[in-house]
């Protein structure tokens, strides 16, 4: 097993040397005694576009788009958590909500820029001009290390993007991606004409090139990173990893229960967890079945229920499947989106953007589930109690995976805290 990337604990003395802010020092001290969870894997589900909190996990009194009356678009239904309701189109998740935690008071300051908001939720920090921060997937890989050297530590099921990348951590904390569950990652499977003998000759040639680059100072960093990637690719080209993509090995009834392509992505994520992949991000924004994806301006609102139903089916199937296999307590499911939507309707009957108060969701992971954290006002527009920042959300994910959020990563010689002052939600840990 490979070692995690280099990091050092954030000590009180070291932190105080770097800042004169007593408030920040107090917050750092709180994270130094952060709770530790026992999850080993994370499946991060991304709802690209900005999912509306009051039309999903935090429903309010019903509004009327035609009359421009603010409020929820759908009726609400009870759940397995007393006094907690969700949208009627989350009917499969509702009876399972005791396996979930609904975070209703997530907030940040980015409103009108999808890219910046996406980056902030993925990295836990505002976009900076001088440093590229790592995504949550890369940060988890950096601190936890791979569980199995014969599979990637971090996989992305969806299109690659810098916001999902390793930033200053470099290629060792990067991802392997695929966009279609019917085949594995491009370039890993050996072509039919490459016989075992040809493969051995290729590896011998690569080894000769390695020796040529070695000197008193060792390999240049860029060459060393390429060499590491090549070694990993050879190891992953075998049946142990590539066999994980054979979804036909699953019973037809189980596959059907997950639903269409998004559900098949979640089924694949479960198989990747079983294979030892540490962190899997799964994108849900497929085919814009409502015309706009989760960015429900104008007519996108009219068919938003199709997206919610697709999410509900796949997510409920994943929770049940992991639970049956004894994997739910070891696997944290985290639902992310860049911001929420306002209670009012735009001129086309849809909704704009709102980042001051929206909902994200966690499930499994050994957390004390069956809770809704935070309360919001009558329209889901403002936090009333228990705000949860994006850094707190990141800190909770890291803590659930057994990592102290007060650790430091390093961008060259520059220490960078794992989270931007985030504190785990203590009541989620036993």
C-alpha positions in Angstrom: 0.0 0.0 0.0 1.3 3.4 -0.9 1.8 6.0 1.8 -0.4 9.1 2.0 1.1 12.3 0.6 3.2 14.2 3.1 1.5 16.3 5.7 2.1 17.5 9.2 -0.3 18.1 12.1 -1.3 21.7 12.7 0.1 22.5 16.1 -1.2 25.3 18.2 2.3 26.9 18.3 2.7 26.7 14.6 -0.7 28.1 13.9 -0.2 31.0 16.3 3.1 31.8 14.7 1.3 32.3 11.4 -1.6 34.5 12.5 -2.4 37.1 15.1 -6.1 36.5 15.0 -7.4 35.1 18.4 -10.6 34.0 16.8 -8.9 31.9 14.1 -6.6 30.5 16.8 -9.6 29.4 18.9 -11.2 27.8 15.8 -8.0 25.9 15.0 -7.8 24.6 18.6 -11.4 23.3 18.3 -10.4 21.3 15.2 -7.4 19.8 16.9 -9.7 17.8 19.0 -12.1 17.0 16.2 -14.1 13.7 16.3 -12.9 10.8 14.2 -15.2 8.6 12.2 -14.6 5.1 10.8 -15.7 5.4 7.2 -13.2 4.1 4.6 -14.7 5.3 1.4 -16.7 8.3 0.1 -19.2 8.5 -2.8 -19.7 12.2 -3.7 -22.8 12.8 -5.9 -22.7 16.1 -7.8 -25.9 17.9 -8.8 -24.5 20.3 -11.3 -26.5 23.5 -11.8 -27.7 24.3 -8.3 -30.5 22.1 -6.8 -33.4 24.0 -5.2 -33.5 23.3 -1.4 -37.2 24.0 -1.0 -38.1 21.7 -3.9 -36.1 18.8 -2.4 -34.8 18.4 1.1 -36.2 21.5 2.9 -39.8 22.0 1.6 -41.9 25.0 2.7 -45.5 26.1 2.1 -46.4 25.6 -1.6 -46.1 28.6 -3.9 -47.6 29.4 -7.3 -45.3 30.1 -10.2 -48.0 31.5 -12.4 -49.2 33.9 -9.7 -45.6 34.6 -8.7 -46.3 33.5 -5.2 -43.0 32.3 -3.5 -42.8 28.9 -2.1 -42.2 25.2 -2.9 -43.2 23.8 -6.2 -44.3 20.5 -4.9 -46.2 19.0 -2.0 -44.2 17.5 0.9 -44.3 14.1 2.5 -43.3 12.7 5.9 -40.1 10.8 6.4 -38.5 8.2 8.7 -37.2 11.2 10.8 -40.1 12.6 13.0 -41.2 16.1 12.0 -38.9 16.2 9.0 -40.5 16.3 5.5 -39.1 16.2 2.0 -40.5 16.8 -1.5 -43.1 14.3 -2.7 -40.7 13.2 -5.5 -38.2 11.9 -2.9 -40.7 9.1 -2.0 -38.1 6.3 -2.1 -35.6 8.2 0.1 -38.2 9.4 2.6 -38.6 6.0 4.4 -34.8 5.6 4.5 -34.1 9.1 5.8 -33.0 7.7 9.2 -29.9 6.7 7.3 -29.4 10.3 6.2 -28.4 13.7 7.6 -29.9 16.7 5.9 -27.8 19.8 6.2 -30.3 22.6 5.7 -28.2 25.7 6.5 -25.2 25.4 4.1 -24.2 28.9 2.9 -21.5 30.8 1.0 -21.1 34.1 -0.8 -21.0 33.1 -4.5 -24.3 33.7 -6.3 -24.1 34.3 -10.0 -21.1 32.3 -11.1 -21.6 28.6 -11.5 -17.9 27.9 -12.0 -16.7 29.8 -8.9 -19.5 28.2 -6.8 -18.7 24.8 -8.1 -15.0 25.3 -7.3 -15.9 26.6 -3.8 -18.0 23.5 -2.9 -15.4 21.1 -4.4 -12.4 22.7 -2.8 -13.9 24.3 0.3 -12.4 27.6 -0.5 -12.9 30.7 -2.6 -11.1 30.7 -5.9 -7.6 32.2 -5.5 -5.3 33.9 -8.0 -2.1 32.6 -6.6 -2.8 28.9 -5.8 -4.9 26.1 -7.2 -6.5 24.3 -4.3 -7.2 20.5 -4.4 -10.7 19.1 -4.7 -12.3 17.2 -1.8 -11.5 13.9 -3.7 -7.8 14.8 -4.1 -7.6 16.0 -0.5 -9.1 12.7 0.8 -6.6 10.7 -1.3 -3.8 12.8 -0.1 -4.6 12.3 3.6 -5.9 8.8 3.5 -3.8 7.3 0.8 -5.1 4.5 -1.6 -6.7 1.5 0.0 -5.6 -0.8 -2.9 -2.6 -0.1 -5.1 -4.1 -2.0 -8.0 -7.1 0.4 -8.4 -7.2 4.2 -8.5 -7.6 6.0 -5.2 -9.9 8.6 -6.8 -12.3 8.1 -9.6 -14.6 10.6 -11.4 -17.6 9.3 -13.2 -18.4 12.4 -15.4 -16.5 14.9 -17.4 -13.1 16.1 -16.0 -12.7 19.6 -14.7 -10.1 21.6 -12.8 -12.4 21.9 -9.9 -12.3 18.2 -9.4 -8.5 18.1 -9.7 -5.5 17.8 -7.4 -4.4 21.5 -7.6 -1.1 22.0 -5.9 -0.9 18.3 -4.7 0.0 17.2 -8.2 -0.7 14.2 -10.3 -0.3 11.7 -7.4 -3.6 13.0 -6.0 -5.4 13.1 -9.4 -8.3 11.1 -10.6 -9.1 8.5 -13.2 -12.3 9.4 -15.1 -14.9 7.8 -17.3 -18.0 9.2 -18.9 -19.9 5.9 -19.7 -20.6 3.0 -17.4 -20.6 0.6 -20.3 -16.8 0.6 -20.6 -13.9 1.3 -18.3 -11.6 4.2 -18.4 -10.1 4.9 -21.8 -6.6 3.6 -22.3 -6.5 1.1 -19.5 -7.6 -2.1 -21.4 -4.8 -3.7 -23.4 -5.5 -3.8 -27.1 -6.1 -7.3 -28.6 -2.9 -7.1 -30.7 -0.7 -6.5 -27.6 0.4 -10.0 -26.7 2.0 -10.9 -23.3 5.4 -10.9 -25.1 4.9 -7.5 -26.6 3.8 -6.2 -23.2 6.9 -7.5 -21.6 9.1 -5.8 -24.3 7.3 -2.5 -23.7 7.8 -2.7 -20.0 11.5 -3.5 -20.5 11.9 -0.4 -22.8 10.2 1.7 -20.2 12.5 0.4 -17.5 15.5 1.3 -19.7 14.2 4.8 -20.1 13.8 5.0 -16.3 17.4 4.1 -15.8 18.5 6.7 -18.3 16.8 9.4 -16.4 18.2 8.4 -13.0 21.2 10.3 -11.9 22.7 11.7 -8.8 19.8 14.1 -8.4 17.2 11.5 -9.3 14.4 11.9 -11.8 13.1 15.4 -12.7 9.7 15.8 -11.0 7.7 15.8 -14.2 9.3 12.6 -15.4 8.9 11.0 -12.0 5.2 11.8 -12.0 4.8 10.3 -15.5 6.7 7.2 -14.4 4.4 6.8 -11.4 1.3 7.1 -13.6 2.7 4.6 -16.1 3.4 2.0 -13.3 -0.2 2.5 -12.0 -1.7 2.1 -15.5 0.1 -1.2 -16.0 -1.1 -2.4 -12.6 -4.7 -1.4 -13.3 -4.9 -2.9 -16.8 -5.5 -6.3 -15.3 -8.7 -8.1 -14.6 -9.0 -7.0 -10.9 -9.7 -3.4 -11.8 -11.2 -3.7 -15.3 -13.6 -6.4 -14.0 -15.3 -3.9 -11.8 -16.9 -2.4 -14.9 -18.8 -5.5 -15.8 -22.2 -4.4 -14.6 -23.8 -7.4 -16.3 -22.4 -9.5 -13.5 -25.0 -8.0 -11.2 -28.5 -9.5 -11.1 -30.9 -7.9 -13.6 -33.4 -7.0 -10.8 -30.7 -5.1 -8.9 -29.6 -3.2 -12.0 -33.2 -2.3 -12.9 -33.8 -1.1 -9.3 -31.0 1.5 -9.8 -32.7 2.9 -12.9 -31.1 4.5 -16.0 -27.6 5.8 -16.7 -27.3 7.8 -13.5 -28.4 4.8 -11.4 -25.9 2.6 -13.3 -23.2 5.1 -12.3 -24.2 4.7 -8.7 -24.2 0.9 -9.0 -20.7 1.1 -10.5 -19.6 3.3 -7.6 -20.7 0.6 -5.2 -18.6 -1.9 -7.1 -15.7 0.5 -7.1 -16.0 0.8 -3.3 -15.9 -3.0 -3.1 -12.8 -3.0 -5.3 -11.0 -0.6 -2.9 -11.4 2.8 -4.6 -11.2 5.4 -1.8 -13.2 8.3 -3.3 -15.7 8.3 -6.2 -17.4 11.4 -7.6 -20.6 10.7 -9.6 -22.1 13.5 -11.7 -25.9 13.7 -12.0 -26.9 16.1 -14.7 -27.5 13.6 -17.5 -29.1 14.6 -20.8 -30.8 17.6 -19.3 -34.0 15.6 -19.1 -35.9 18.7 -18.0 -34.2 21.0 -20.5 -31.8 22.8 -18.1 -30.5 20.3 -15.6 -30.5 21.5 -12.0 -30.1 25.1 -13.2 -33.9 25.5 -13.2 -34.4 28.9 -14.8 -37.5 29.3 -17.0 -39.0 26.1 -18.4 -36.5 23.9 -16.5 -38.7 24.2 -13.5 -41.6 22.5 -15.3 -39.8 19.2 -15.5 -37.6 19.4 -12.5 -39.5 16.5 -11.0 -37.9 14.2 -13.6 -34.4 15.0 -12.2 -35.6 14.7 -8.6 -37.2 11.3 -9.3 -34.1 10.0 -11.1 -31.9 11.1 -8.1 -34.4 9.6 -5.6 -34.4 6.2 -7.4 -30.7 5.8 -7.7 -29.8 7.2 -4.3 -32.3 5.0 -2.4 -31.1 2.0 -4.3 -27.5 2.8 -3.4 -28.3 3.2 0.3 -30.2 -0.1 0.4 -27.5 -2.0 -1.6 -24.7 -0.7 0.6 -26.6 -1.6 3.7 -27.4 -5.1 2.6 -23.8 -5.7 1.9 -22.6 -4.3 5.2 -20.9 -1.4 3.5 -23.1 1.6 4.5 -21.3 2.3 7.8 -17.9 2.2 6.0 -19.1 4.3 3.0 -20.0 8.0 3.4 -22.4 9.3 0.7 -22.1 13.1 0.3 -24.5 15.0 -2.0 -23.1 18.3 -3.4 -24.4 21.2 -5.5 -23.0 24.7 -6.1 -25.9 26.7 -4.5 -29.6 26.6 -4.0 -32.5 28.6 -5.5 -34.7 31.4 -4.2 -38.3 30.9 -3.2 -39.6 33.4 -5.7 -40.1 32.6 -9.4 -38.5 34.4 -12.4 -40.4 35.7 -15.5 -40.4 32.3 -17.1 -41.7 30.5 -14.1 -38.3 29.1 -13.0 -35.9 30.1 -10.2 -32.7 32.1 -10.0 -29.6 31.4 -7.8 -29.4 31.6 -4.0 -26.3 30.8 -1.9 -27.1 32.3 1.5 -29.0 29.1 2.6 -29.3 25.8 0.8 -29.3 22.0 1.5 -26.6 19.3 1.2 -27.0 15.8 2.3 -24.9 13.1 3.9 -25.7 9.4 4.4 -24.1 6.3 6.0 -20.5 6.6 6.9 -20.9 5.6 10.5 -22.4 9.0 11.3 -25.3 9.5 13.8 -27.8 9.7 11.1 -31.6 10.4 11.3 -31.0 14.1 11.8 -31.8 17.4 10.1 -29.2 20.0 11.0 -30.2 23.6 11.1 -33.5 25.5 10.6 -34.4 28.0 7.9 -37.0 30.7 7.6 -40.5 30.3 6.2 -39.2 30.4 2.6 -35.9 28.7 3.0 -34.1 31.9 2.2 -32.2 32.6 5.4 -30.5 30.6 8.2 -32.4 30.7 11.5 -30.2 28.4 13.6 -27.1 26.2 13.3 -25.4 27.6 10.2 -23.0 25.1 8.4 -20.3 26.7 6.2 -18.7 25.0 3.2 -15.5 24.5 5.3 -17.5 22.9 8.0 -19.0 20.5 5.4 -15.5 19.6 4.2 -14.3 19.2 7.8 -17.2 16.8 8.5 -16.4 14.7 5.5 -12.7 14.4 6.5 -13.6 13.7 10.2 -16.1 11.0 9.1 -13.2 9.4 7.2 -11.0 9.4 10.3 -8.9 12.4 9.3 -8.2 15.4 11.5 -9.3 18.5 9.6 -6.5 20.5 11.3 -3.8 18.8 9.3 -1.6 20.8 7.0 -0.9 20.0 3.4 1.9 21.7 1.6 2.1 23.7 -1.6 5.8 23.6 -2.0 7.1 25.1 1.2 3.8 26.8 1.9 1.6 25.1 4.6 -2.0 25.0 3.7 -4.6 23.8 6.2 -6.7 20.9 5.0 -9.8 22.9 5.4 -10.4 26.7 5.5 -11.0 26.8 9.3 -13.8 24.2 9.1 -15.1 22.5 12.2 -16.9 19.1 12.0 -20.5 18.9 13.1 -20.0 17.3 16.5 -23.5 15.9 16.9 -23.0 13.6 13.9 -20.3 11.6 15.8 -21.0 9.2 18.6 
